[in-house]
Amino acid sequence: MTKAIASQNILLSFMPLKAARKVKFAQQDNRTIYWASVVFLALNMVMLGSYLAGVNSYAASGYEIKKMQTRLDSLNEENKKLTIKVSEVSSIASVQSNFQNSDYVPAGTPKFLEVNQFSQLPSSSRY
């Protein structure tokens, strides 16, 4: 690399001044293009990395949503089964069969006491 630069400097020393300036300007222009290309490439790499990170996070969240949706569906099915079971257990036929199996005596028709103004207890016998 140093030999190439030395040979360019020797070549420039033998050229007329205007031509040497043009060559130096072209070399500086090439350096500017080179650094602009490097910066542009680095910027593209950063943008590509951020794009890949975004896609990865979206894919992971999509997987989590699918997993939660599957769990929600299974919980809804379990809820339906439990609702049916509660309905069966709390039905009148089920309650009556449970009472008959547990040795309860059926109650007859209840008789109510009729209270009027003449059936009140005297004030001295109150609690």
C-alpha positions as CSV (number, residue, x, y, z in Angstrom):
1,M,0.0,0.0,0.0
2,T,2.8,2.4,0.8
3,K,4.5,1.6,-2.5
4,A,1.3,2.5,-4.3
5,I,1.1,5.8,-2.5
6,A,4.8,6.6,-3.1
7,S,4.4,5.8,-6.8
8,Q,1.4,8.1,-7.0
9,N,3.3,10.9,-5.3
10,I,6.2,10.4,-7.7
11,L,3.8,10.4,-10.6
12,L,2.1,13.6,-9.3
13,S,5.4,15.3,-9.0
14,F,6.1,15.0,-12.8
15,M,2.6,16.1,-13.9
16,P,1.7,19.7,-14.5
17,L,0.1,21.5,-11.5
18,K,-3.5,21.5,-12.9
19,A,-3.5,17.8,-13.7
20,A,-2.0,17.0,-10.3
21,R,-4.8,18.9,-8.6
22,K,-7.4,17.1,-10.6
23,V,-5.9,13.7,-9.6
24,K,-5.8,14.7,-5.9
25,F,-9.4,15.9,-6.1
26,A,-10.4,12.6,-7.7
27,Q,-8.6,10.7,-5.0
28,Q,-10.3,12.8,-2.3
29,D,-13.6,12.3,-4.1
30,N,-13.0,8.5,-4.1
31,R,-12.3,8.7,-0.3
32,T,-15.6,10.6,0.2
33,I,-17.5,8.0,-1.8
34,Y,-15.8,5.2,0.1
35,W,-16.7,6.6,3.5
36,A,-20.2,7.5,2.4
37,S,-20.5,3.9,1.2
38,V,-19.2,2.6,4.6
39,V,-21.7,4.8,6.5
40,F,-24.6,3.8,4.2
41,L,-23.7,0.1,4.6
42,A,-23.5,0.4,8.4
43,L,-26.8,2.2,8.4
44,N,-28.4,-0.6,6.4
45,M,-26.9,-3.2,8.7
46,V,-28.4,-1.4,11.7
47,M,-31.8,-1.2,10.0
48,L,-31.7,-4.8,9.1
49,G,-30.9,-5.8,12.7
50,S,-33.7,-3.7,14.0
51,Y,-36.1,-5.2,11.4
52,L,-35.1,-8.8,12.4
53,A,-35.5,-7.9,16.1
54,G,-39.0,-6.6,15.4
55,V,-40.0,-9.6,13.4
56,N,-38.7,-11.9,16.1
57,S,-40.7,-10.1,18.8
58,Y,-43.9,-10.1,16.7
59,A,-43.4,-13.8,16.0
60,A,-42.9,-14.6,19.7
61,S,-46.0,-12.5,20.7
62,G,-48.0,-14.3,18.0
63,Y,-46.9,-17.7,19.5
64,E,-48.0,-16.5,22.9
65,I,-51.4,-15.3,21.6
66,K,-51.9,-18.7,19.9
67,K,-51.0,-20.5,23.2
68,M,-53.3,-18.3,25.2
69,Q,-56.2,-18.8,22.7
70,T,-55.8,-22.6,23.0
71,R,-55.9,-22.3,26.8
72,L,-58.9,-20.1,26.6
73,D,-60.7,-22.6,24.4
74,S,-60.0,-25.4,26.8
75,L,-61.1,-23.3,29.8
76,N,-64.4,-22.5,28.0
77,E,-65.0,-26.2,27.4
78,E,-64.3,-27.0,31.0
79,N,-66.7,-24.1,32.0
80,K,-69.5,-25.6,29.9
81,K,-69.0,-29.0,31.5
82,L,-69.1,-27.5,35.0
83,T,-72.2,-25.5,34.2
84,I,-74.0,-28.6,33.0
85,K,-72.8,-30.5,36.1
86,V,-74.1,-27.7,38.4
87,S,-77.4,-27.7,36.5
88,E,-77.8,-31.4,37.0
89,V,-76.9,-31.3,40.7
90,S,-79.2,-28.4,41.4
91,S,-82.3,-29.7,39.5
92,I,-85.4,-30.5,41.4
93,A,-85.3,-34.2,40.6
94,S,-81.8,-34.4,41.9
95,V,-82.6,-32.6,45.1
96,Q,-85.6,-34.8,45.7
97,S,-83.7,-38.0,45.1
98,N,-80.9,-36.7,47.5
99,F,-83.5,-36.0,50.2
100,Q,-85.1,-39.5,49.8
101,N,-81.8,-41.2,49.9
102,S,-80.7,-39.4,53.1
103,D,-83.7,-40.6,55.3
104,Y,-85.6,-37.3,55.5
105,V,-89.2,-37.5,56.4
106,P,-91.5,-35.7,54.0
107,A,-93.4,-32.8,55.5
108,G,-97.1,-32.6,55.1
109,T,-99.1,-29.5,54.5
110,P,-98.1,-26.8,57.0
111,K,-100.7,-25.4,59.3
112,F,-100.5,-21.8,60.2
113,L,-101.7,-20.1,63.4
114,E,-104.1,-17.3,62.9
115,V,-103.3,-14.2,64.8
116,N,-106.0,-11.6,65.6
117,Q,-106.7,-9.1,68.3
118,F,-108.1,-11.7,70.7
119,S,-105.2,-14.1,70.4
120,Q,-102.5,-11.9,71.8
121,L,-100.6,-12.9,74.9
122,P,-101.2,-10.8,78.0
123,S,-98.4,-8.3,78.7
124,S,-97.3,-10.0,81.9
125,S,-96.4,-13.3,80.1
126,R,-94.2,-11.7,77.5
127,Y,-90.5,-12.7,77.6
